[in-house]
Amino acid sequence: MKRPRMDVNLEELDQIIERGTHAPLSESESEKLKSVLHALAGMLPQPRTTEKTKNVLGQSAAPAPENEPEPVKGHGRNGASSYTGAQKVGVPHPQLQAGDPCPGCEKGKVYPQKEPRTLVRIVGQAPLAATVYELDRLRCNLCGEVFTAPEPEGIGPEKYDETTAAMIALLKYGSGMPFYRLEKLEQVLGIPLPASTQWEIVEEAAEVIQTARDELIRQAAQGEVLHNDDTGMRVLRMAREPSDDRTGVFTSGIVSTQQGRRIALYFTGRQHAGENLRDVLQHRAANLARPLQMCDALSRNTPKLSDGAEILLANCLAHGRRQFVDVAANFPEPCRYVLETLGDVYKYDAEARERHLSAAERLQFHQQHSGPVMEQLHQWLEAQFALKQVEPNSSLGKAITYLLRHWKGLTAFLREAGAPLDNNICERSLKRAVLHRKNALFYRTLHGAEAGDLFMSLIHTCELSGANPFDYLTQLQRHASELADNPSAWMPWNYLEQTQPGHIH
């Protein structure tokens, strides 16, 4: 609601505030104070929630075409089919069976419907549950021998089973819940589990399933496109070599894609993303074609490969676009042109995905549609400096310089089949490490960081593959010997085949 214009001065405001500390303000005085506060709030810059063009430039969304029907609004709830992890209980009709006479019309016969009526009921439970078995003991009053009831079948010899380690790892490294926070939660629920014990449990599990992470690294090295980037991390106790002059610690994220399959890897330490990618590529088969690497234009993201090894470099278009997002408030019209032009390219890429084009077909599609758009943008960028429309040292000039300097890498999608537009998939994967940093603040040791990298790699690869990470971590521990013998058969996308009844290991 627009407030009416009101004339006030600073001396009058001071008097109102001073008087308000001793007695309630009158209605007119309250109105004056509110008007000033609303005016000040309107002068403050409003934060952007996204980098969409309409939010950056403050433009309203385009109205839907008249011939398109409005989308039907749903209730926003998940259907029964969404609960893939729920226990399913069949409920037969108590009186009727297939072929029985209809009790309604008394003429026809009833037959089963294709889809049953579904009811979803959800109950709360502790992340970790415990069962206390009280085994009867009887003692002979003559000889003193004690007879104890046998342990129930199936409880196992270990206090903590495989699901315990899987749940702790999923909460800690998948959802960002620190050990001490889980300790407090479990203590309140009557299941005490000290943070030190939690670490011992996941540390032991990490040693058991290390082979799966090693196999992920080997298969990721064979990928067609490898995305990489890093973010800052903190390790409290980490020994450094005397010759090591680096002070930073990083978590690098690498996402490898091949024929629609995606693998996520995490590495924490002194090395940058490019150095970690170099180490991964050492596992690449020599007879494979050069891989594509997608990253931003920072030199530390580019690996320095050994002699004879080559890589095709593509730079992130979203990073180039972000340069103009950051200065759009000061240069709205030039930034509008760049953002809308790049928006057309992203629309073409979305259309290619909707049409399920192959890598070669997508390349031809982009060359036909996005090529002229990018060429026109390139000419416009160069003209800004040639015609002295923009000062090179200004923030807009630096944004333009960024695009021109890295134009070859930013337009790799117009030359190489399968080259992505941006590195967003890797940046999304790094949010898992950022979540850990925000909640747990640090790793105590490099050994702890390695365990975190292992679990994050397995958990995020499960999510990228549509697998259940809790079940996956559990099955890896239960089939540790089979995993060691044939790790490639225990990946997130195929491990269920090994757990089917009747499967011969």
N, C-alpha and C positions, 0 to 999 in steps of 0.2 A: 504494500500500500504506500502510495506517495504521500509524504508528510508535507503540510503547508509551510510556505516560506515564513521564517521568523527572524527578526533582527535581534541579536544579542551582542553584548560586549564582554570582554574578559573580566572587567571589574565586577559586573553584575553576576557572572558565573562564580567568581570567587566568593561573593557574598552568599549565594545560594548554597554552595558546598559547605561553607563555614556554618551557616545556619542549620544545615541538614544534620550536622554532627550533634546538635543539641535538641532539636525538635523536628517533627515530621514536616516534610515540604508540602506547600500548597499545591493544588492541581496545576496552576499556571507555571509554578516553578518547576514541577516535575516534567511538564511538557517541554519547557525550554531546555532542560538538561537532556532529555531524550532526543530532541531535535539535533543538538550538538553532537551527541554520540553517534547518531545515525549518519550525520554528515561526515564525521571522521571515518566511520566504517566504510562508507561509500568511496572514500579517497584511497583506501588501502587496496593493493593489488590482490585479486582473487586467485587462489591456487588452482592449478590445472590438475584434474584427476587423471587425464590421459593426454597423449600426444596426437590425438586425432585432429585433422585439419579444422573441423568445425569448432572444436574446443580451443585450439590455439588461436584462431583468427576471430573467434567470437561470432561465427555465423550460424544461423539456424539451419537445422537439417532441411534438406529439400523435401517438398511434399510428395507423397506417393502419387503415381499416375492415376488418373481417374478410372481407367479401365481395369486396374488391379484391385481385387477385393482386399479388404483389411484382414490381417491375420487374426485367426480365432484365438481369443485369450483363453488360456487354460487355467487350471486351479493351482498350478505351480508345484504340485506334489509328485513324488516319485511313484510310478506304478509298481505293481507287485513284481514285474519282471526285472526291475532295477535291483532288487535285493538278491543278488547272485550268491551271497554268502549266508543266506538265511536257511535254516532248517525247514524242509518242506514236509508237511504232514497231510496225508490224504484222509479225507473224512467221508466214508461211505454213507449213503442214505440209510437211515435205520429201518425203514419199512419197505422201500421199493428197490427193485433190481431191474436190469434190462429185460424187456419183454413182458413185464407185469402189466395188468390192465390199468388204465388211467383212472385214478380215484376221483378225478374231476368230472369228465364227461361220461365215464363208465362205458365207453365204446372203443376207444383207441388203446394203443399200447405205448408205454414210455420207453425211450431209448436215451443213452447218454449224449450229452451235448459235447461239442468239440472242445470247448473251453469251460473249465469249472469256475464257479464263483470263488473269488479269492478274498481272504481277509489277512491283513498284515497287523501283527501285534509285536510291539517292541518292548523289551525289558532292559533295565540298566544292570550292569555288573561291573565288578572291579577289573582293572586291566590285568591283574594277576590274582588268581584265586588259590586257596590252599585247602587241603583236606588232611585232617588229623585222624589217623587210624589208631584206635585203642585196642591192642591185642590182649586178650585175656591171659592171665598167668595164674597157674595153680601150683601149690607147693605141698609136697607130701609131709605130713606132720611127724612121720617116723624117720624116713631117710633124708628129708630136706631137699630132695630133687625138685626143680621148678620146671613145669611144663607150660610153654607159651604157645598160643594159637598161631597157626601159620599165616604168613602174609597173604592178602588177597591176590588173586592172579591179575597180572597186567599192570601193576603199579610201578614196576621197574625198581632197580636198585638205587637210582640217583634221586637226590632230594629235589633238584631242579631239572625238569625234562626239557626237550627241545623247544617246546612252545614258549617256555619262559624266556630263553635267549632271543627267540624270534620277536616276541612282543616288546621286550626291553629295547632291542635294536631298532624296531620300527618306531617306537615312541621317541627314542633319543635321536636317531639319525634320519628318520623319515619325517617326524612331526616336530622336531626341535624341542622336545621336553627334556630338560637337564636331569641328571641322575638325582640331584638333591630334591628337585621338585616332585619326582616320582616317589622318592622315599617318603616325603611328607604326605602325599596322597595315600599311599599304601598304609602308612602308619595310622591315619585317620580311619581307614576302612578295616583295620584290625589285622592286616597282613604285613608285619614289619619286614622291610627289605632294605638294609643299609646301602648307601650309594657305593661304598667300596665293594660290597658283594655283587651289586649290579655290574660293575666294571669287570670283576673276575669272571662273571658268567659270559658276558659278550666277548671278552678277550679269548676265553677258551673256545667259544663258537667260531670266532674269526680264524683261529688256527685250523679248525676242522674244515672250513669251507673256503680256505684260501685258494684252492685249486680252481674253483668256479671263477673267481676274480681273474686269475691268471689266464684262463681260457677266454674270458671276455676281452682282455687286452689283445690276445692273439687274433681273435676274430675281428676286433675293431680295426686292427692294422690292415686288414684286407678290404676296408671300406672304399666306396667310390668317392664319397664326399666326407671330409673330416672338418668339423667345426671346433674352434678352440678359443678360449678366453680365460682370464683369471680375475680373482678378487682377493682383497687383503684378508689375512687370517693372523691369529696370534697363537704362538706356542710359548708357554712360560719357560720351560727348561729345554733348551736345545743347544747342544754343543756345536761350536763353530771352529773351523780350521783357522789358524793364525793368519793365513793368506787370504781368507775370505773377507772381502770388504763390503759385502752386501748386508744391509740391515733389515730388509723387508722379509716377510713371510707371506706366501700366497697359497691359495687353493685354486688350482687350474681345473677347468672343466673341458672335457673333450667329448663330443657327440659324433659318432661314426654312423653313417647311413649307407645301406647297400640293399638295393632291390626292395625298398620299403621297410626293411628291418633297421632298427635304431638301437645303438649301444651307447650308454653314458658311462664315462670314467671320471674319477676325481683323484687329484694328486696334490698333497699339501707338503710344502717345504720351501726351500730357498729358490728353487728353479721357477722360471717363468713358463707361461703356457707354451711358447715355442720350443723350449728345451724339453718339456714333457712330451710334446707331440713328436719330437725327434726320437725320443726313447721308444715311444710306441711304434713308430714306423720301422724301427730296427727288426720288428717281427713280421714285416711285410714280405710276401713271397716275391722273389726277384722277377718272375715272369709276368707279373701284373702290370697293367698300364699305369701311367702316372695318375696319382689321386688328385682330386680337387681339394684345396684347403680354403675354408671360409673363415674370416676373422676381420676385426677392425684393422685400421691402418697402423697401429702401434708396431714398431719394429720388434719388440720383445715377443710378439705373438707368432712371428715367422721363424720356422726352424732353420738352423744352419745344418744342412744335410751333408753326409759324407760324399766323397767324389763319386760321380756317376749316378747318384740319386737325384731325382727331379720331382717337382711338385708344381701344380697349376694353382696360382694364387687368385682368389676372388675376395674382394673387400665388401664390407657390410654397407648396403645402401641405406639402412636405417640409421647408421651412425652419421652418414653424410646428411641425411634429412634432419637429424637432430640438431645439427649446427644451425639450421634456419629456424627450427622450433624455438631455440633459446633466444634468438634475437627478433622474433616476430613482433613483439610489442613495440620495438623501436623502428622497425622497417616493415610495416604491414603489407604494403603492396608488392615489393619485390619478393618477400617471403611467400605471399599468397601464390604468386606465379610458380615458384619452385615447388611448393608443397602440393599444389593441384596437379602440376605436371607429373611429379613422382606418384601421386595418387592414381593417375591414369595407368602407369606401369603396373602398380599393384593390382588394379582392377583386371588388367589383362592376365596377370599371373593367377589370380583367383579364377578367372574364366577357364584357363588351361587346366587347373585342378578339377573344376567341375566337369569338364569334358573328358577327364581321365586320359590326357594325352601322354604319350610316351616321351622319354627324354628328348629324342630326336624331333618328334612332332612339336614339343613345347619350344625347342630352340627355334624351329622354323616359324612358329606362331609369334614368338617374341621379336624375331628379326623383321617380320612383316608388320607388326603393329607397334611394338615398343621401340624398334630401331629408329623410325622417323621422329618419334617423340623425344628420345634421348638426344638425337642429333640436333634438333631444334633447341633443346635446353643447353647443349654445349655451346652453340653459337650465341645464345643469349648471355651465358656466363662470360664468354670472352669479350662480348661487346660492352659489358659493364665496365671493364677496365680500359678497353680500347677507346671508348667514347668518354672516358673519365666520368662515368655516372656514379661510381662508387670509389671511395678512398680505400686503397689496399690494406691500410693498417686499421681500418674500422672493424667492428665486430662482424658486419655484413661482408666486408671485403675478405676477412679471414675465413668465413663460411664458404664463400665462392672459391677461394684459393684451395680449400680442402678438397672440394669436388674436382677441380681442375687437376690438382696434383695427383690424385688417386683415380683419375677417370678410367684408366685401363682396368684396374681391379674392380671398380664399381660397375663396370659394364661387361664383366665376364659372362654374364647370363646371355649376352648377345653373340658370344663366340663359342662357348663350351656347352655341350649337351649335359643337362643335369645340374648346372651351376645355380645355386639358390640366389635369391635377391639379398638376403640378409642373414645375420647370425643370431636371430632371435631365439632359435631352438636351444642354443648354447647358453644364452643369457638367462633363459627360463630355468635351465638345469642348475645354474649357479645360485639361483634363489634358495636352493636347499642348503648350500653352504652358508649363505648369508643368514638364513633363519637360525642355523646353529650358532653363528657368531653373535647374533642379537640376543639369543636366549642363554647360551652357556658361556658366552664371552670369549672363551679360549679353549685350547687343548693344553693339558698339563705337560705332556711330553710328545715327542715326535712319534713314538710308538702308539700312543693314543690316537694321534692324527691318522696314522696308517690304518688303524682299525676303523675309524670314522670314514675314511676314503673307501675302504672295502665295502662297508655296509651301504653307504650312499650309492656306490656304483651298482650294487646288486638291486637295491630298492628302486632307484630311478629307472634302471633298465627294465625292471618288471613293469613299472607304470607306463613306460613307452611301448611295451609289448602287450599291454592289456592283461598281464598276469597278476595274480594275487601275491604280493610280496610276503605276507605273513605265512601263507602256505608254502611258498617257495623256500624261504629260509628254514622252515621246519623240516621240509623234505630233504634239503641238502644235508642237514645234520643227521637225519635218520638213515640216510643212504650214503654215508661218508665213504665207505669202501668202494661202492659202485661209482661214485663221483671221481675218486682217485683213479680208477681203472679206465673210465671213459668220460672225461669232463665235457666233451662236446655234446653228449646226449643229455646233459643236465643243465641246459640253458633255459632262461625264462620262457622261451617260446616253444620248447619241446619236452620239458621235464615231465609233464603230465603223462606222456606216452609211457614213461618208465614206471609210473606208479599205478598203472591200470591193473586190475586183477587178471591173473593169468600171464602177465608179461614175464618172459624169461630174461633174467639179468645175465 
